[in-house]
């Protein structure tokens, strides 16, 4: 949703500017509050006109598994007081992009028909880092529809070597 992205951008940029030296720690608590903020019950409570900003903050912070640092608590209060709780997941996403750009890393989602673990994942990660020319933070997701092979998404780049993609290519070649 473009509107949420536009709303989230100034929050992500401001938070990144003040926490650049400790971006990894900030990303951890930001991901936690973004996950809490994406629950439908909290969002529904937050838009209730009878709920005060303090009540929304108390409920949101109670949903977290560990207490927020002072900077995190202040950030959450600011977001809630400006009625931007729904934008928190997008803020976390944009913050991660800024932190990755600073460090030369990228997030990579590897879709595979079968689990990839240990040495096999390390080997694949090394090949992908060479292919994409940067360090990658990998996450593996299982997608049985791929039949075999992998589909890798890094930002807006996609590398699809799955059996499903190859079958689609063969189908197009045969029907053309």
N, C-alpha and C positions, 0 to 999 in steps of 0.2 A: 504494500500500500504506500503510494508516494507521499500521502499526507503525513503518515507516521514517520517516514524517513526524514521529511522536512522538519517536523517537530523535534525529532530526536537529535538531529545533527548538532545544534548548538550545545546541547547538554553533553553529548559525547566529546565534542571538541574542547569544551571548557574543563571537563573532568580530566581529559587527557593532558591538557596543559599543566594542571596543578599536580598531577600524579605521574608525570612522565618518568621520574626516577624509580618509581615502584609500580610500574604498570602491571606486572604479573600479580601482585597482591591485590591491586585494585580490581583486576579482571575477575579474580576469585569471588570477592564479595559482590561485585556487580552482577556476575552470573547468578549468584544465589538470590539476590533481590529481584532480578529479572524473572527467574523461574517462579518465585512467589507471586510476582505481579501478573504472571500469565494465567493464574488460576481463575476460573470464571467466578467463583464465590467471592474472592477478594475484589475483583473488578466490579462486580455487582454491588458489593457493600460500598465501594469507593464512590460510586455515582449516586448513591442514596443521598438526597438533600438533607436528611436528618443526621447523617454521620459527619462528625467534625473531622478536620484534618488530623487532629491528635488521635482520635479513635482509629482512623485508617492507618496511621503510623504504628500505633500499638498492635493492631492486628497483623500488619505486614511484618513487623519485626518479630512478632511471636511465631510467625510461620517459618522463620529461619532456624537452621539447626545450630548456629553459633551466633553470638552477639556481634553486631557490626562495630568496626572501629569508628572513632569520632567522625572522621571524614565521610564514611559511609552513612552514618546516621544523619549527618547534616545534609548530604546529597539526597537521601531518601525523603527527608522532611521537605526539602525544596521542591522536589518533583511532586510530592503529594499536595503541597500548598498551591502549586500551580496547576493542579488537576491534570497531570501528565503521567499518571501511573500506567496507563495502557501503553505508553511509548517506551517503557523501560526495556522490554526485550529488544527493540530496535536500537536503543541507546547502547546496550551491551554489544550488539552485533557491530555497530559502527565503531565503538571503542576498540573492539578486537581488531578491526581492520586498520585503525590508526596505529595501534601497537605493533601489529604485524608489519606495516609499512616502515615503521621506524627501525625495526630489528631485521628486516629483510626476510621475514618468514611469511608463510601463507598457510591457511587451513586447507587440508585436503580430505575429502570424503571418498573413501574407497568402497564401492559397492561390489559385492562378490556373491556368487551363488553358494559358496561354502565359507566357513570360518577361516580366517587367516590369523595365525598367531606366531609368536616367538621369532625364530630365525627366518621363517618364510616372510613375515611382515617386515622384518629389518632389511632383508634383501630387496623386497619390493619397494620399500621406502627409499633405499639408496638409488635404485634405478629411476624412480620418479623424481627424486631431487635432482638427479643429473638431467633428466628430460625437461623439467620445468625451470631449471637453473636457479633454484633457491631452496632454502630449508623448508621442510613441510612438517606441520603438526597433523598427523594422520588420525583418522577415525574410520573404523570399519563398520559397515552396515551390511547385513545379509539381505539379499534380494534373489530369491530362488528363480524368478522369471528370467534371469540372465543366462541360465542353463550352465554356463561355464565362463571362465575368463573374468575380467574385471572392468568396471567403469569407474573412472576417476574424475572427480570434479574439484578443480582448484580455482576458486573465484568464478570467473565467467568462462574459463577454459575447461573443455571436456575431452578426455581421452577414453574412447570406448573400444575395448578389445574383447568384448563379450561375444559369446556364441550367438546370442540373440541379435546383436548388431550385425554380425557377419551374415546371418540368415536373412536379415532384412535387406542387406546389400545385394545378396544373391537373388533375392526375389525381385528387386528393382531391375537388376541387370537382365533377368530372364523375361520380364514383362515389358521391357523397353523396346 
